[in-house]
């Protein structure tokens, strides 16, 4: 095997190991997020018990927002630290990812919890926790890929179009200023 082939194989092995470590960190942060999410949901149910699926969905959204804030802090500071470049791009893409996460998780949660609390006598806390675990699993998997390939990507696929847009705006402003200065000089 050539020297280049050995280096390529070694590089792939290192990349796989780094990806495994990153996914392990993401899983630990996800466990903490799930604890925040489930803890807040159960605290709200304990403080203000209800069997109304709409109110349970609202409790779920509050819990998800807090879990997503926790997620941003830990994933940007620890899980994706080497890839994290705080700024407008990362903030906007994370917010977009969080909205997708909240939307998917809330919809799935509502679709799962509604039939249980409406058509059975199962306690609300049990129905919400079972629905929550399933919605967390689905939404967390989606979130990992969005964070890995969009929010904390080294390539930042959405950054170039944003730069181009800014550049074209600056260029238009510059041309407008240049034209107005030339007009003033011609009039003098």
N, C-alpha and C positions, 0 to 999 in steps of 0.2 A: 504494500500500500504506500502511496506517495506521502510525502511530508504534509502536503496540503490536505489530503484525505484524513490524516490523523488529527490535524488541528481542527478540521471541520467536525469530526466526530466528537472531539473533546468539547468544542464550543456548544454543540447540541446537547451534550450531557450536562454541561454547566447551566444552560438555559432551562432545561427540564427541571434541574434541581432548584433553581431560583423560582421557577413557576410553582413548584410543589411547596416551597417554603412560603411564598406569597399566598397561595390558596389556603395553607394551614393557618396563617395569620388572619386571613379573611374569615375563615371558619370560626376562629376564637372571637374575633370582633363581632361576628354574626351571632354567636352565642350570647355575648353581652347585650347586643341589640335586642335579641329575642327576650332576654330577661327584663330589659327596660320595657319593651313592647307589652309583654304578657303581664308584667307587674303593674304598669299603669292601667291597663285594661281592667285587671282584677280589682285594683284599688277604686276605680270609678264605679264598677259594678257593686262593690262592697259599700261605697259611700252613698250611692243612689241606685238601689236595685231596680231593675226593669226587665220586662220580657218583650218590649217593643223593639223589633228588628232595626227600625230606623235610628232609634236612640243608641242601640248597641253598635250600629255602624258608625255613628258619630263618636262614641267612645273609642272605637277602633281607630278612627282618623287622628284623634288627639294622641293616642298611644304611638301611632306610626310617625307622626311629626317629631315627637320626642326621640324615638328610636333612630330616625334619619339624621337628626342633629348629632346624636351620639355617634352614629356611623361616620359622618363627615369628619368629626374630630379624630377618631381613632384610625380611620382608614387613611386620611391624609398625613397624619403624624407618624403612623407606624406601618401599616400594611403596605402602602404604596409610597413610602417615604422617598425612595430613590427616584420615583416617577412624578412625585407631586411638585408642581410649580404653582404656588398660590398666585391667584390673579383672577381677572375677570372671566377668562375662558373657563378655568376650573370651577369657579363659583356658579357660572351659568349652566355648564354641562351637568354639574352635580345637582343643581336645583331641578333641571329637566329630568334627570335620572330619578330623583326623589319623587317628583310628581308622577312619573310612570310607575314607580314602585308603589306609591300610595294608591294610585288608581287601580292597578291590577290587584293588589292585596285587598283593598276595600270591596271591590266588586266580587271577588272570589269569596271573601268573608261573608258578605251579605247573602250571596247565593247559597252558601252552605248553612248559615245560621238561621235564616228565615224559616225554611221548612221545619227545622228541628224545634224552634221555640213556638211556632204557630200550631203545628200539628201533633206535638207530643207534650208530655208533662215533664220532660227532662229538665233538671234545674238549669237556669240561664247560664250560670258560671261554667257548668260542664259543657254545654252546647257552644258557648263562646270560646272556651279553651280548645276544644276539638277543632272547631273551624279555624281558629287562630293558627294552630300548629300547621295545618295544611296550607293556609294562605301564606304563612311565613316561608315555608319550604319553596313554594313556587316563586314568590316575589324575590327571595334572596338569590335564587339561581339566576334569575333575570338580571338582578342588580350587579352580581359579580361580573357578568359579561359586559354590561354597560360601563361599569367603572373601569374594568381592565382595558377595554378597547376604545373607550371614548373619553371618559373623565380624566383618568390618570394615564392615558396613552402617551408614549414618548413621541409619537407621530402627530398627535392632536389633529385628527382629520378635519375638524371644523374650523381650525385656526386660520388656514390659508384664505378661505372665502371671507372671513371677517377682516383679515388684513387687507385684502384686495378692496373690500368695500371702504375701509378707512382711507386707504391710499387714494382711491378715486374721488372721495369727498375732499381730501386735502388738495388734490390736483385741481378740482373744480374751483375751490376757494382761491387757490393761488392764481389761477387764470383770471378769475373775476377781479382780484386785487390788481393784477398786472394790467389788465385792460383799463381799469379805472385810473391808475397812475399814469398810463400812457395818454389817456384822454385829457388829464389835467395838464400834462406837459405840452400837449399839442395846443391847448387853449392859451397857454402862457406866451 
